[in-house]
Amino acid sequence: MNTDSNARYAQSHEWARKDGNELVIGISDHAQHSLGDIVFVDLPKVGSELKAKSAFGVVESVKAASDVYMPVSGTVTAVNDRLQDEPDLINKDCYGEGWIIKIAPANMADWDGLLSPQDYEKTAAEN
């Protein structure tokens, strides 16, 4: 299982990485590996205000469909439109080209409350 040393993680297997005043959000390597080949991603609308732990989209694979949850509260500032035609970018590069959304967090300090890569690895290994 790979992690991004610059990201923080939710127990529901999403990651968030600081990018200036925004957070980039996607699903972890553990999550994409568990799902298998991703064939569809349902994205929220730019401008959507979402609360922490609320579902903001769905990732569908050949095995299952899984909700994707907000690691922190915030407003969607961008979505990765490439995922509409290339949903497997999440499988190929979940921490890079396979990002899902960008948000303006309601409180950037909430990022500090997420799991460190090391703590996430321990949590994911138990699941």
Residue pairs with C-beta under 8 A, 6 or more apart in sequence:
1 28
1 29
1 30
1 33
1 121
1 124
1 125
2 29
2 95
3 9
3 15
3 28
3 29
3 117
3 120
3 121
4 15
4 17
4 95
4 117
5 117
6 17
6 18
7 15
7 16
7 17
7 95
7 117
8 15
8 16
8 17
8 71
8 111
8 112
8 114
8 115
8 116
8 117
9 15
9 16
9 28
9 71
9 114
9 115
9 116
9 117
9 119
9 120
9 123
10 16
10 53
10 69
10 71
10 114
10 115
11 115
11 123
12 53
12 69
12 71
13 27
13 28
13 30
13 31
13 124
14 25
14 26
14 27
14 28
14 31
14 68
14 69
14 70
14 71
15 25
15 26
15 27
15 28
15 71
15 95
16 23
16 24
16 25
16 71
16 72
16 111
16 114
17 23
17 24
17 95
18 108
18 111
19 102
21 104
21 108
22 77
22 102
22 103
22 104
22 105
23 71
23 72
23 74
23 102
23 103
23 105
23 108
23 111
24 99
24 101
24 102
25 70
25 71
25 99
25 100
25 101
25 102
25 103
26 90
26 94
26 95
26 98
26 99
26 100
27 59
27 68
27 90
27 94
27 100
28 94
28 120
28 124
29 94
29 95
30 124
31 66
31 94
32 38
32 90
32 91
32 94
32 98
35 59
35 61
35 63
35 64
35 66
36 61
36 62
36 63
37 61
37 62
37 88
37 91
38 59
38 60
38 61
38 87
38 88
38 90
38 91
39 60
39 61
39 62
39 87
39 88
40 58
40 59
40 60
40 87
41 57
41 58
41 59
41 60
41 83
41 84
41 87
41 90
41 100
42 57
42 58
42 59
42 60
43 57
43 79
43 80
43 81
43 83
43 84
43 100
43 101
44 50
44 56
44 57
44 76
44 79
44 101
45 76
45 79
46 76
46 77
46 78
46 79
47 75
47 76
48 56
48 75
48 76
49 73
49 74
49 75
49 76
50 56
50 70
50 73
50 74
50 75
50 76
50 103
51 70
51 73
52 70
52 71
52 72
52 73
52 110
53 69
53 70
54 69
54 70
55 67
55 68
55 69
55 70
56 68
56 69
56 70
56 76
56 101
57 67
57 68
57 100
57 101
58 65
58 66
58 67
58 68
59 65
59 66
59 68
59 87
59 90
60 66
60 87
68 100
70 103
71 111
71 114
72 103
72 105
72 106
72 107
72 110
72 111
72 113
72 114
73 105
73 106
73 107
73 110
74 103
74 104
74 105
74 106
75 103
75 104
75 106
76 101
76 102
76 103
77 102
77 103
77 104
78 101
78 102
79 100
79 101
79 102
80 89
80 98
80 99
80 100
80 101
82 89
82 97
83 89
83 90
83 98
83 100
89 97
89 98
90 98
90 100
91 98
92 98
105 111
115 123
